[in-house]
Amino acid sequence: MKCPNCQSAEVGRIGEQEYYCWSCFLEMAYIDGQLHVREIEEDGSLSSLDDLFFDGR
């Protein structure tokens, strides 16, 4: 798996369908068969970045 943001292969699995990019620090998750990209905020919350990566979702 490659990161959709930086194309790095430095992606590790952190959950059953969750992954983390060690190069650009984004979290990715497969939900209902679709990839979702999220940014981890300073307070630990997640912000969706799907609108930046995927058109029409």
TAZISUL-V856120 format. One record per backbone hydrogen bond with DSSP energy under -1.0 kcal/mol. CO is the residue of the C=O (numbers start at 1). NH is the residue of the N-H. If there is no record, write none. Layout:
# TAZISUL-V856120
CO | NH
CO | NH
This chain:
# TAZISUL-V856120
3 | 7
8 | 3
9 | 11
10 | 22
12 | 20
17 | 30
18 | 14
18 | 15
19 | 28
20 | 12
21 | 25
26 | 21
27 | 38
28 | 19
29 | 36
31 | 34
34 | 31
36 | 29
37 | 49
38 | 27
39 | 47
41 | 44
45 | 41
47 | 39
49 | 52
49 | 53
50 | 54
